[in-house]
Amino acid sequence: MKKIFKYAIPAMLGFSCFASQAAWDDDKGCMSCHEGIEQFSDVDMMADLTCVDCHNGNGKATDQKKAHTNMWANPTDLRVVDETCGSCHADEVEKAKTSIHATMSGMISGTRYNFGSQTRDSIYATYDVKALKTGREGTVASLKQLPSYDPNKPESDTNSPGDDYLRNQCLRCHLWSDGHQRDGDYRASGCAACHVEYSNAATYEGGDKAIDKTQKDRPRKHKMTTKVTVDQCQHCHNRGGRTGVSYKGMMESDGYGTPYTETGGKQGKLHGKHYNFLEADLHFDAGMSCIDCHTKDEMHGNGYLYTKKHLAVEIRCESCHGSTKADATLKTARDNPLNNVKRTGTKVILTTKNEGKQLDVPQLFANPNLSKEGKVAMVKIAGHMEKLECSTCHAAWAPQCYGCHATQNVGKPNGDWLDGSSNDESAKGKKSNLNKKAYSWSESRSYVRWEMPALGINSRGKVSTFVPGCQVFLTQIDGEKALVNNKTYTTKDGTSGLSHNPIQPHTMSKRSRTCEECHTNPKVLGLGSGVYDIERNFPEGQAPAFELERFVDENGKQLQSTSHEGARPFNKQEMDNIRRVGSCLACHGSDEINANGKAPDDITHMKVIQRMVEKAN
């Protein structure tokens, strides 16, 4: 029987382990220094665990060095978790190792695809892993650990600078590692990455007299929680799709840091960035946290190895709101019930998991309270509901980071987020313990936008918001020696390694985008705005053949890649259909457009136009 059950019998009988002499003897050394520390959990049985049951070490010693010998600083780290949390939660722990949070398979495959070193298929993960379940679409049976990059060898499919970019930069966010050491990014590894709360400043706020309350990289308290906050999710979800910060209405700025502080300085950074504050997602404003929508299977994993994040997600807007043709199912797309959403008569009520706040969930089916515009968009033109994601119209904005300019210095070794060493097995994922097996990178961009995100077709075959996926321009140096300048790649299927990808931006608003914006704006169609002068923004001979916002041409030819299988820009016929409606909108407005978006017939239409011209004269 594993060590965590040492005091399970007295706990099951209702006795506190701390009431027994044996338990006190095991912890008295720890408590001689850590007076006032919080009980880690109030859950039955866990409430009675001693310090050494979780942390190892020598609980009887009063000398710090002896007490901390063989101690695990973080018992929830995935390297030791089988001996701790896994003693009672073996199933959850094994599934967590297969979760997208642990494998990062989607980020890895997308980056390598854009670096031209693999197809869209998932091959690699943070570490070797095998699925507990197989056979579901969008999953694989196993993944290998991401290879390392050697600049002394020729670049190849298994020796790509993109792998080093991942190891030194992107892969700071996975369950095997601690967070980046800066405000907003601090967190623990393993189960504690979510279930032990850190403030953005990462200082201790509890009662333990031995812990310095000014020192960084400390949790708020020595306390586990199931009430995971939006800020906790933000410790990772502030790059890539940026959904964690977008949800709160935060969009990184160009770095100005204004308005200035009282002393004339810049505002502080969060996640290494300055932020502008925009309209937050209406669900956030209503008091909902990420965990009110996203399910345990999505977060913890369910034993399948998903190849992309969107394939692991099973929640849909229709799960709670229904459609214009059917009631809400109150179940996910995989038929799993939503345990915090209930139907009471004709109402649907969501109870928030953190605050217990009860919210009325608007229902679309047989809703007489739709606005005039809503009736046109969702009832009169029924095809919108069939062909569009809800966020296509209701996302108020989306973060768009154009041009990811990345410089790699192969003369300066740096930390590798997948390779650490420490006497404490649970601390190998800490930044300070990373081996310098990767190289130093710096990043910047061409420009950022939030307004008028483009549209395209996602992997579900629906019209969706698209944002720049990763538009890498690689510059490589060796100290002062220039090696490569502004290099872009071509994918295995022949498109540019600069990319646009579909996204649910997590910026939902009751107010939708206007018909005119979607049907008349070339940028929204993926054609670009035509304003950014690509030639003048790059040294001669290094500019891509298209502006950074342009991922398709007028003939429907795809110019930039998308790493989601089945996702694509609009084809020519689709663009023509969209623009045709835009032409009608100029005269008729949205409330006069027919359901099929066409005039009755050309002869009738021409007669009407002729009468209008004659009347005007």
C-alpha positions as CSV (number, residue, x, y, z in Angstrom):
1,M,0.0,0.0,0.0
2,K,1.4,3.4,-1.0
3,K,2.7,5.7,1.7
4,I,-0.2,8.2,1.5
5,F,-2.4,5.6,3.2
6,K,-0.3,5.5,6.3
7,Y,-3.0,7.2,8.4
8,A,-6.0,6.3,6.2
9,I,-7.6,3.9,8.7
10,P,-7.8,6.4,11.6
11,A,-9.0,9.0,9.2
12,M,-11.8,6.7,7.9
13,L,-12.8,6.0,11.5
14,G,-13.2,9.8,12.1
15,F,-10.0,10.5,14.0
16,S,-7.7,13.3,13.1
17,C,-4.2,12.0,12.4
18,F,-2.8,15.1,14.2
19,A,-4.5,13.9,17.3
20,S,-2.4,10.7,17.3
21,Q,1.1,10.7,18.8
22,A,2.5,9.0,15.7
23,A,1.2,11.7,13.4
24,W,2.5,14.4,15.6
25,D,5.9,12.8,15.8
26,D,6.1,12.7,12.0
27,D,5.4,16.4,11.7
28,K,6.7,18.1,14.8
29,G,10.0,19.1,13.2
30,C,8.1,20.7,10.2
31,M,5.8,22.5,12.6
32,S,8.6,23.9,14.7
33,C,9.4,26.2,11.7
34,H,6.2,26.3,9.7
35,E,4.0,27.5,12.5
36,G,0.7,28.9,11.1
37,I,0.8,27.0,7.8
38,E,-2.6,26.3,6.3
39,Q,-4.1,22.8,6.1
40,F,-3.7,21.9,2.5
41,S,-7.2,20.5,2.0
42,D,-10.5,20.2,3.9
43,V,-11.5,17.1,1.9
44,D,-12.1,13.9,3.9
45,M,-8.9,11.9,4.4
46,M,-6.7,14.6,2.7
47,A,-7.4,16.8,5.8
48,D,-5.5,14.3,7.9
49,L,-2.4,13.9,5.8
50,T,0.9,14.8,7.5
51,C,3.6,16.9,5.9
52,V,5.8,13.9,5.1
53,D,2.9,12.0,3.6
54,C,3.0,14.5,0.7
55,H,6.4,16.1,0.8
56,N,8.7,13.3,1.9
57,G,11.6,14.6,3.9
58,N,12.2,14.0,7.6
59,G,9.4,15.4,9.6
60,K,11.0,14.7,12.9
61,A,14.2,16.8,12.2
62,T,14.4,20.4,13.4
63,D,17.5,21.2,11.4
64,Q,16.4,22.5,8.0
65,K,19.0,20.6,5.9
66,K,18.1,17.3,7.5
67,A,14.4,18.0,7.4
68,H,14.5,18.8,3.7
69,T,16.6,15.8,2.7
70,N,14.8,13.9,-0.1
71,M,11.9,16.4,0.2
72,W,9.6,17.1,-2.7
73,A,8.9,20.8,-2.9
74,N,5.8,20.1,-5.1
75,P,4.2,16.7,-4.5
76,T,1.8,17.2,-7.4
77,D,4.6,17.4,-10.1
78,L,3.9,14.8,-12.7
79,R,7.3,13.2,-12.0
80,V,6.3,12.2,-8.5
81,V,2.5,12.4,-8.6
82,D,2.0,8.7,-8.8
83,E,3.3,8.4,-5.2
84,T,1.1,11.3,-3.9
85,C,-2.1,12.4,-5.6
86,G,-2.1,9.2,-7.6
87,S,-2.4,7.1,-4.5
88,C,-6.1,8.0,-4.4
89,H,-6.7,9.5,-7.8
90,A,-4.7,7.1,-10.1
91,D,-7.3,7.3,-12.9
92,E,-7.3,11.1,-13.0
93,V,-3.5,11.3,-12.8
94,E,-3.0,8.8,-15.7
95,K,-5.5,10.7,-17.8
96,A,-3.9,14.1,-17.0
97,K,-0.6,12.8,-18.6
98,T,-2.5,12.3,-21.8
99,S,-4.3,15.6,-21.7
100,I,-3.5,18.4,-24.2
101,H,-2.3,20.4,-21.2
102,A,0.4,17.9,-20.7
103,T,1.3,16.9,-24.2
104,M,1.0,20.3,-26.0
105,S,0.7,18.2,-29.2
106,G,-1.3,20.9,-31.0
107,M,1.1,23.7,-30.4
108,I,4.0,21.4,-31.3
109,S,2.5,20.1,-34.6
110,G,1.3,23.6,-35.6
111,T,4.7,25.2,-35.1
112,R,6.6,22.4,-36.8
113,Y,4.1,22.5,-39.7
114,N,4.8,26.2,-40.2
115,F,8.6,25.5,-40.0
116,G,8.2,23.1,-42.9
117,S,9.4,20.1,-40.8
118,Q,6.2,18.0,-40.7
119,T,2.7,17.6,-42.0
120,R,-0.3,18.6,-39.9
121,D,-0.3,15.1,-38.3
122,S,0.7,15.0,-34.6
123,I,4.0,13.2,-34.0
124,Y,5.5,14.7,-31.0
125,A,4.7,15.8,-27.4
126,T,6.6,17.2,-24.5
127,Y,7.5,13.6,-23.4
128,D,6.9,10.1,-24.8
129,V,3.3,9.2,-24.0
130,K,0.8,6.4,-24.9
131,A,-2.9,6.8,-25.1
132,L,-5.1,5.1,-22.6
133,K,-8.0,5.0,-25.1
134,T,-7.8,4.9,-28.9
135,G,-10.1,5.0,-31.9
136,R,-11.7,8.5,-31.7
137,E,-11.3,10.8,-34.6
138,G,-8.7,13.5,-34.0
139,T,-6.6,11.3,-31.7
140,V,-3.5,9.1,-32.0
141,A,-2.2,6.1,-30.1
142,S,1.1,7.5,-29.0
143,L,3.4,10.5,-29.3
144,K,7.2,10.8,-29.1
145,Q,9.2,13.5,-27.3
146,L,10.1,16.5,-29.4
147,P,13.6,16.3,-30.8
148,S,16.3,18.8,-29.9
149,Y,18.0,21.1,-32.5
150,D,21.8,21.0,-33.3
151,P,22.9,24.1,-35.3
152,N,26.1,22.2,-36.3
153,K,24.0,19.8,-38.4
154,P,22.0,20.5,-41.6
155,E,18.4,21.6,-41.0
156,S,16.0,18.7,-41.6
157,D,12.6,17.3,-40.5
158,T,14.2,16.1,-37.3
159,N,16.6,19.0,-36.8
160,S,14.6,22.1,-37.0
161,P,15.1,25.6,-35.4
162,G,11.4,25.4,-34.7
163,D,12.0,22.6,-32.2
164,D,14.5,24.8,-30.4
165,Y,11.9,27.7,-30.5
166,L,9.4,25.4,-28.8
167,R,11.9,24.1,-26.2
168,N,13.1,27.6,-25.2
169,Q,10.0,29.7,-25.6
170,C,6.6,28.3,-26.4
171,L,6.7,25.2,-24.1
172,R,6.9,27.1,-20.9
173,C,3.2,26.3,-20.5
174,H,2.6,22.6,-19.9
175,L,1.9,20.5,-16.9
176,W,5.4,19.1,-16.6
177,S,6.9,22.6,-16.0
178,D,6.5,25.5,-13.6
179,G,5.7,28.9,-15.1
180,H,7.9,31.6,-16.4
181,Q,9.4,33.7,-13.6
182,R,7.6,37.0,-14.1
183,D,4.5,38.7,-12.9
184,G,1.4,37.0,-14.2
185,D,3.2,33.8,-15.3
186,Y,4.1,32.2,-11.9
187,R,2.5,28.9,-11.2
188,A,3.4,25.4,-10.1
189,S,3.6,22.2,-12.2
190,G,1.4,19.1,-12.1
191,C,-2.0,19.2,-10.4
192,A,-1.0,22.4,-8.6
193,A,-0.7,24.3,-11.9
194,C,-4.5,24.7,-11.7
195,H,-5.5,23.7,-8.2
196,V,-3.0,25.8,-6.1
197,E,-3.7,29.5,-6.7
198,Y,-1.0,32.0,-7.4
199,S,-1.6,35.8,-7.5
200,N,-0.1,37.7,-10.4
201,A,2.6,39.0,-8.0
202,A,3.2,35.4,-6.8
203,T,3.8,36.3,-3.1
204,Y,2.6,34.3,-0.1
205,E,-0.4,35.7,1.7
206,G,-0.9,32.9,4.3
207,G,0.1,32.4,8.0
208,D,3.3,30.3,7.7
209,K,5.9,32.3,9.8
210,A,8.7,30.6,7.9
211,I,7.8,31.9,4.5
212,D,9.0,35.3,3.3
213,K,6.0,37.3,2.1
214,T,8.1,39.4,-0.2
215,Q,9.7,36.5,-2.1
216,K,8.3,35.7,-5.5
217,D,7.2,32.3,-6.9
218,R,5.0,31.5,-3.9
219,P,1.4,30.4,-4.0
220,R,-1.2,32.6,-2.2
221,K,-1.6,30.0,0.5
222,H,-0.6,26.4,1.2
223,K,-4.1,25.4,0.0
224,M,-5.7,23.3,-2.7
225,T,-8.8,24.6,-4.5
226,T,-11.3,23.3,-7.0
227,K,-12.5,26.9,-7.5
228,V,-10.1,27.7,-10.3
229,T,-10.2,31.4,-11.2
230,V,-9.8,33.1,-14.6
231,D,-6.6,34.7,-13.4
232,Q,-5.2,31.2,-12.6
233,C,-6.0,30.1,-16.2
234,Q,-4.3,33.3,-17.5
235,H,-1.0,32.2,-16.1
236,C,-0.7,30.1,-19.2
237,H,-3.5,31.2,-21.6
238,N,-1.9,34.6,-22.5
239,R,0.0,33.6,-25.7
240,G,-1.0,31.8,-28.9
241,G,-4.8,32.2,-29.1
242,R,-4.7,34.5,-26.0
243,T,-8.1,33.4,-25.0
244,G,-7.4,33.7,-21.3
245,V,-6.6,37.4,-21.5
246,S,-9.2,38.1,-24.2
247,Y,-11.9,36.7,-22.0
248,K,-11.2,39.6,-19.5
249,G,-11.0,42.1,-22.3
250,M,-7.2,42.4,-22.2
251,M,-5.2,43.0,-25.4
252,E,-1.5,43.5,-25.4
253,S,-0.4,47.0,-26.5
254,D,2.5,48.1,-28.6
255,G,4.5,48.5,-25.4
256,Y,3.9,52.2,-24.5
257,G,2.9,51.4,-20.8
258,T,0.6,54.5,-20.6
259,P,-1.2,56.1,-18.8
260,Y,1.9,56.9,-16.7
261,T,2.1,56.3,-13.0
262,E,2.1,59.1,-10.5
263,T,5.9,59.3,-10.7
264,G,5.8,59.4,-14.5
265,G,6.8,55.8,-15.0
266,K,5.3,53.2,-17.2
267,Q,2.6,50.9,-16.0
268,G,3.8,47.5,-14.8
269,K,3.9,44.5,-17.2
270,L,1.8,41.3,-16.9
271,H,3.0,38.2,-18.8
272,G,5.8,40.4,-20.0
273,K,3.4,42.7,-21.8
274,H,1.6,46.0,-21.4
275,Y,-2.1,45.8,-21.9
276,N,-5.0,47.8,-23.3
277,F,-8.4,47.0,-21.8
278,L,-11.2,46.3,-24.2
279,E,-14.8,45.0,-24.0
280,A,-14.7,41.8,-21.9
281,D,-16.6,38.6,-22.9
282,L,-20.3,38.9,-21.7
283,H,-19.9,35.6,-19.8
284,F,-17.0,37.1,-17.8
285,D,-19.1,40.2,-17.0
286,A,-21.9,38.0,-15.9
287,G,-19.6,36.4,-13.3
288,M,-18.6,33.2,-15.1
289,S,-15.2,31.6,-14.8
290,C,-13.5,29.3,-17.4
291,I,-14.6,26.2,-15.5
292,D,-18.3,27.1,-15.8
293,C,-18.1,26.1,-19.4
294,H,-15.1,23.9,-19.8
295,T,-15.5,20.4,-18.5
296,K,-13.4,18.0,-16.4
297,D,-12.7,15.8,-19.4
298,E,-11.5,18.8,-21.4
299,M,-9.2,20.1,-18.6
300,H,-8.0,16.8,-17.0
301,G,-8.0,14.7,-20.1
302,N,-10.0,11.6,-20.7
303,G,-7.3,9.1,-21.8
304,Y,-7.3,10.0,-25.5
305,L,-4.3,11.7,-27.1
306,Y,-5.9,14.6,-29.0
307,T,-3.9,16.1,-31.8
308,K,-5.3,19.7,-31.4
309,K,-6.9,21.7,-28.6
310,H,-10.2,22.3,-30.5
311,L,-10.6,18.6,-30.9
312,A,-10.5,18.0,-27.1
313,V,-13.1,20.7,-26.5
314,E,-16.6,19.3,-26.3
315,I,-18.6,22.4,-25.1
316,R,-20.7,24.2,-27.7
317,C,-22.8,27.4,-27.4
318,E,-25.9,25.3,-28.4
319,S,-25.3,23.1,-25.3
320,C,-26.7,25.9,-23.1
321,H,-28.5,28.3,-25.5
322,G,-30.0,25.8,-27.9
323,S,-30.8,26.9,-31.5
324,T,-33.6,28.6,-33.3
325,K,-34.9,25.1,-34.1
326,A,-34.3,23.1,-30.9
327,D,-34.1,23.4,-27.1
328,A,-30.7,23.4,-25.4
329,T,-29.6,19.8,-24.6
330,L,-27.7,20.8,-21.5
331,K,-25.1,18.3,-22.7
332,T,-21.8,18.6,-24.4
333,A,-21.2,17.5,-28.0
334,R,-20.1,14.1,-26.6
335,D,-23.4,13.8,-24.7
336,N,-21.9,14.5,-21.3
337,P,-24.3,16.3,-18.9
338,L,-23.4,19.8,-17.7
339,N,-23.7,19.4,-14.0
340,N,-24.0,23.2,-13.2
341,V,-26.8,23.9,-15.7
342,K,-30.4,22.9,-15.0
343,R,-33.8,23.5,-16.6
344,T,-36.5,24.9,-14.3
345,G,-39.8,25.1,-16.2
346,T,-39.1,27.1,-19.3
347,K,-36.0,28.6,-17.9
348,V,-32.4,27.4,-18.0
349,I,-30.3,28.3,-14.9
350,L,-26.5,28.1,-14.7
351,T,-24.9,28.1,-11.2
352,T,-21.4,29.4,-11.2
353,K,-18.9,27.0,-9.7
354,N,-16.8,29.6,-7.9
355,E,-19.4,32.0,-6.4
356,G,-22.6,29.9,-6.6
357,K,-24.3,32.8,-8.5
358,Q,-27.4,31.7,-10.4
359,L,-27.7,33.1,-14.0
360,D,-30.6,32.9,-16.4
361,V,-29.3,31.5,-19.7
362,P,-31.1,33.1,-22.7
363,Q,-32.8,30.5,-25.0
364,L,-33.0,30.9,-28.7
365,F,-35.7,28.4,-29.4
366,A,-39.1,30.1,-29.8
367,N,-37.6,33.3,-28.4
368,P,-40.0,36.2,-29.0
369,N,-37.5,38.7,-27.6
370,L,-35.1,38.6,-30.5
371,S,-34.1,42.0,-31.8
372,K,-35.0,43.1,-35.4
373,E,-31.4,42.4,-36.5
374,G,-31.4,39.1,-34.6
375,K,-34.6,37.9,-36.4
376,V,-33.0,38.7,-39.8
377,A,-29.7,37.1,-39.0
378,M,-31.0,33.9,-37.2
379,V,-34.6,33.4,-38.4
380,K,-35.1,35.1,-41.8
381,I,-31.7,34.0,-43.1
382,A,-31.7,30.5,-41.5
383,G,-28.5,29.5,-43.3
384,H,-26.5,31.6,-40.8
385,M,-27.4,29.2,-38.0
386,E,-26.4,26.2,-40.1
387,K,-23.2,27.6,-41.7
388,L,-21.8,29.9,-39.1
389,E,-20.3,29.4,-35.6
390,C,-22.0,31.6,-33.0
391,S,-18.7,33.5,-32.4
392,T,-18.5,34.5,-36.1
393,C,-21.0,37.2,-35.5
394,H,-20.9,37.6,-31.7
395,A,-17.2,37.9,-31.1
396,A,-16.8,41.6,-30.5
397,W,-13.1,41.5,-31.5
398,A,-10.1,39.2,-31.7
399,P,-6.4,39.6,-31.0
400,Q,-4.3,39.7,-34.2
401,C,-0.6,39.6,-33.9
402,Y,1.0,40.1,-37.4
403,G,4.5,39.0,-38.1
404,C,6.3,37.0,-35.4
405,H,9.9,38.1,-35.8
406,A,12.0,35.5,-33.9
407,T,15.8,35.8,-33.5
408,Q,17.8,32.7,-32.4
409,N,21.3,33.2,-31.1
410,V,23.1,29.8,-31.5
411,G,26.1,31.3,-29.7
412,K,24.2,31.6,-26.5
413,P,22.9,28.4,-24.8
414,N,19.7,28.8,-22.8
415,G,17.2,26.9,-20.8
416,D,15.2,24.0,-22.3
417,W,11.7,23.6,-20.8
418,L,11.8,19.9,-21.5
419,D,15.2,19.2,-19.9
420,G,15.9,20.0,-16.2
421,S,18.0,18.6,-13.4
422,S,17.6,18.8,-9.6
423,N,18.2,16.8,-6.5
424,D,14.5,17.3,-6.0
425,E,12.7,15.3,-8.6
426,S,9.6,17.5,-8.3
427,A,11.6,20.6,-9.2
428,K,13.1,19.6,-12.5
429,G,10.5,21.7,-14.4
430,K,11.4,25.0,-12.6
431,K,13.0,27.6,-14.8
432,S,16.0,27.9,-12.5
433,N,16.7,24.2,-12.9
434,L,16.5,24.0,-16.7
435,N,19.6,22.7,-18.4
436,K,21.0,25.0,-21.0
437,K,20.4,22.5,-23.9
438,A,18.5,25.0,-26.0
439,Y,19.5,28.5,-27.4
440,S,18.4,32.0,-26.7
441,W,15.5,33.6,-28.5
442,S,14.0,37.1,-28.7
443,E,10.6,37.9,-30.2
444,S,8.9,40.9,-31.6
445,R,6.1,41.5,-34.2
446,S,5.2,43.8,-37.1
447,Y,2.0,45.2,-35.6
448,V,-1.1,44.2,-33.6
449,R,-4.8,44.7,-34.2
450,W,-8.0,43.8,-32.5
451,E,-10.7,45.1,-34.8
452,M,-12.5,43.4,-37.7
453,P,-10.9,39.9,-37.6
454,A,-11.1,37.9,-40.8
455,L,-13.3,34.9,-41.5
456,G,-12.8,31.5,-43.1
457,I,-14.0,27.9,-42.9
458,N,-12.9,25.9,-39.8
459,S,-12.4,22.2,-39.4
460,R,-16.1,21.7,-38.7
461,G,-17.0,23.2,-42.1
462,K,-18.4,26.3,-40.5
463,V,-17.6,30.0,-41.0
464,S,-15.4,31.0,-38.2
465,T,-13.2,33.9,-37.0
466,F,-9.6,33.6,-38.3
467,V,-6.5,35.2,-36.7
468,P,-2.8,35.0,-37.6
469,G,-1.6,31.6,-36.3
470,C,2.1,32.1,-36.2
471,Q,3.8,34.2,-38.9
472,V,7.4,33.3,-38.2
473,F,10.3,35.3,-39.7
474,L,13.4,33.6,-38.5
475,T,16.6,35.5,-38.0
476,Q,19.6,33.4,-36.8
477,I,22.8,34.7,-35.4
478,D,25.9,33.3,-33.7
479,G,27.0,36.1,-31.3
480,E,27.8,39.0,-33.6
481,K,27.8,36.8,-36.7
482,A,24.8,36.9,-39.0
483,L,23.6,33.5,-40.3
484,V,20.0,33.8,-41.5
485,N,17.8,37.0,-42.0
486,N,14.0,37.1,-42.1
487,K,13.6,33.5,-43.4
488,T,10.1,32.2,-44.0
489,Y,9.3,28.6,-44.6
490,T,7.0,26.6,-47.0
491,T,4.9,23.9,-45.5
492,K,4.8,20.2,-46.7
493,D,1.7,20.9,-48.7
494,G,3.3,23.9,-50.5
495,T,1.7,26.9,-48.8
496,S,3.5,29.7,-47.0
497,G,4.6,28.9,-43.4
498,L,3.0,32.2,-42.5
499,S,-0.4,31.2,-41.2
500,H,-4.0,32.1,-40.2
501,N,-6.1,29.8,-38.1
502,P,-9.7,29.6,-36.9
503,I,-10.4,30.5,-33.3
504,Q,-13.2,31.0,-30.8
505,P,-11.9,34.4,-29.5
506,H,-13.7,34.3,-26.1
507,T,-14.9,37.9,-26.6
508,M,-18.6,37.2,-27.0
509,S,-21.0,40.1,-27.0
510,K,-24.8,40.4,-27.2
511,R,-24.3,42.9,-29.9
512,S,-23.2,41.2,-33.1
513,R,-21.0,42.3,-36.0
514,T,-22.9,44.2,-38.7
515,C,-24.0,42.6,-41.9
516,E,-22.1,45.3,-43.8
517,E,-18.8,44.5,-42.0
518,C,-18.8,40.8,-43.0
519,H,-20.3,41.3,-46.5
520,T,-18.4,44.3,-47.8
521,N,-15.0,44.4,-46.1
522,P,-12.1,42.7,-48.0
523,K,-10.1,42.2,-44.9
524,V,-12.9,40.1,-43.4
525,L,-12.8,37.9,-46.5
526,G,-9.1,37.2,-46.0
527,L,-8.1,39.5,-48.8
528,G,-6.3,42.0,-46.6
529,S,-6.9,45.7,-46.2
530,G,-4.4,46.8,-48.9
531,V,-3.0,49.4,-46.6
532,Y,0.1,47.7,-45.1
533,D,2.9,48.1,-47.7
534,I,4.7,44.8,-47.5
535,E,7.6,45.8,-49.7
536,R,8.6,48.9,-47.8
537,N,8.4,47.1,-44.5
538,F,11.1,44.5,-45.3
539,P,14.6,44.7,-46.7
540,E,14.8,44.3,-50.4
541,G,14.2,40.7,-51.5
542,Q,13.0,39.5,-48.2
543,A,9.3,40.5,-48.2
544,P,6.7,37.8,-48.6
545,A,4.6,38.0,-51.8
546,F,1.5,39.2,-50.0
547,E,0.5,41.5,-47.1
548,L,0.4,39.9,-43.7
549,E,-3.4,40.2,-43.5
550,R,-4.0,38.5,-46.8
551,F,-4.3,34.8,-46.7
552,V,-6.3,34.2,-49.9
553,D,-6.4,35.9,-53.3
554,E,-9.4,37.0,-55.2
555,N,-9.5,33.7,-57.1
556,G,-9.7,31.7,-53.9
557,K,-6.1,30.6,-54.0
558,Q,-4.8,30.0,-50.4
559,L,-1.7,32.1,-49.7
560,Q,-1.1,31.3,-46.0
561,S,-1.2,28.0,-44.2
562,T,-3.7,26.8,-41.6
563,S,-2.6,24.0,-39.2
564,H,-6.1,22.8,-38.6
565,E,-7.0,19.8,-40.8
566,G,-9.9,20.8,-43.0
567,A,-9.8,24.5,-42.3
568,R,-9.3,26.9,-45.2
569,P,-10.1,30.3,-46.5
570,F,-13.2,31.1,-48.6
571,N,-13.1,29.9,-52.2
572,K,-14.0,32.2,-55.1
573,Q,-17.7,31.1,-55.2
574,E,-18.1,31.7,-51.5
575,M,-16.5,35.1,-51.7
576,D,-18.7,36.0,-54.7
577,N,-21.8,35.0,-52.8
578,I,-20.8,37.0,-49.7
579,R,-20.0,40.1,-51.8
580,R,-23.2,39.8,-53.8
581,V,-25.2,40.2,-50.6
582,G,-22.9,43.2,-49.7
583,S,-23.9,44.9,-53.0
584,C,-27.6,44.5,-52.1
585,L,-27.1,45.8,-48.6
586,A,-25.9,49.2,-49.9
587,C,-29.5,49.9,-51.1
588,H,-31.8,47.6,-49.3
589,G,-30.3,47.2,-45.8
590,S,-30.3,43.8,-44.0
591,D,-34.0,43.6,-43.3
592,E,-34.9,43.6,-47.0
593,I,-32.5,40.8,-48.0
594,N,-34.2,37.5,-49.0
595,A,-33.4,34.4,-47.1
596,N,-31.3,33.1,-50.0
597,G,-29.5,36.4,-50.5
598,K,-30.6,36.7,-54.1
599,A,-33.0,39.0,-56.1
600,P,-36.2,37.3,-57.3
601,D,-34.7,37.1,-60.9
602,D,-32.6,39.3,-63.1
603,I,-35.5,40.6,-65.2
604,T,-37.6,41.7,-62.2
605,H,-34.5,43.1,-60.5
606,M,-33.6,45.2,-63.6
607,K,-37.1,46.5,-63.9
608,V,-37.1,47.7,-60.3
609,I,-33.7,49.4,-60.7
610,Q,-34.9,51.1,-63.9
611,R,-38.0,52.4,-62.2
612,M,-35.8,53.7,-59.3
613,V,-33.5,55.5,-61.8
614,E,-36.5,57.0,-63.6
615,K,-38.0,58.2,-60.4
616,A,-34.7,59.7,-59.3
617,N,-34.5,61.7,-62.5
